[in-house]
Amino acid sequence: MGKKTLVIKFGGTSVADKSALLNVVKIVKSHKDCKLCVVLSAIGNTAKYGKVTDALIDMRNSGDKKILHELRMRHLGIIDECIKGKKCREDAKSEIKRIIGEIDGCIEVPVCPLECFGERMSVQVMYYLLKDKGIDVSYVDACDVVHFINGNPYFQKIIDSSELIKRKMKADSVVITEGFIANEMGKMTCMNRGGSDQTATLIGEAIGADEVIIYSDRDGILTADPRVVKDARTVDEISYSEAEEMAGHGVKIIYPKILEPLKGSSIPVVIKNTFRPEHKGTRIVPLAKNKGVKCITMVEQQHISIHNSSMIGTEGFLAKVFANIESDVDVVISGNPIIGYTTSGGVKHGDDLSEFGDIRQQSVHTIAIVGEDVENNPNVLSKISKCLADVNLEIEFISHDRQSAAIYFGIKENDRTDVLLNMLHKALIE
């Protein structure tokens, strides 16, 4: 039986300081019997520092070169703390200084994607740290592998380019590369925030990985927000469709686009904790063994509704309405003579819909009850209704579809939503 092929991705908190970086080394060593590709985010938050990517964005907006000096000192300080061998330590410092010089030359270049340089630096720190610890490691520039066209992954070119990773893996070398960075028309570009997860699954699909493992600072996907629901627990296994619903509704541990590349090959994704790698985490698979409610999420949104009796039978009415919306649309509720939608990013100035009817805007908490077959179980709606009645809350809207793995409903902002969430969790999950 051949070695398992794994892509493992480490988020910003997983590489934020000495302790985190040494945990990453232990995890890499624990997979010594696997073919391994490691994808890294930029260095994340600590008690002393913020996220490197945020600092780069601030520097681009302000032009303040003090930020660049702080980034230089932060990365060089981490190298001094972690890398003991003189040659690896000096080589790592040399690479950081070179990258800092590149950033310095790009600050005043409007089209230069400064955000990408955080990953450039974190990968060099980790490359030399792994080398210092005696691990055979090869660096692959993400721009040589991850190709985009018109802002979207160029799948065939990624598959062809990933032969580079396969060749290095065959030589029993751990491959390390940047997340969040792509090559578009020969130029480095940034993916959306959270895009490092997508890098991992794009590479995973391209090289035919057995699994993609995403490490963060959490034990996996939880049944609810633990800050609100004290009895929230880790979900052992969820389906692709359930994960996509969660990602769209407040479960920030999952980047919404990570599963799209894997749907043809059904590669599982495992969400694990860098700081508790022994915890099994959450496994995301094409079809989960267990049905029923897996997770309850809640996000604060604006609910905008349009009332116009003349929309009945008017061809193209909805198309005209949504052509005038600049905000990100989440849930859509439609029923003559009212249509509505929710948005999390706030209503933008360009969203002038007054010509289409009477407009009503309401601050709501949108709650998602996520799970396969929830729409086929009448007990779920019955339990939701009972919880709402017990807390004396009215539904602002409700939306679900037989093809969806979730039921959505909105309630007006109030101080009883935490009570409601705990009641729903107890009734539907515990």
Order of alpha helices (4+ residues) and beta strands (2+ residues): beta-alpha-beta-alpha-alpha-alpha-alpha-beta-beta-beta-alpha-alpha-beta-beta-beta-alpha-beta-beta-alpha-beta-beta-beta-alpha-beta-beta-beta-alpha-beta-beta-alpha
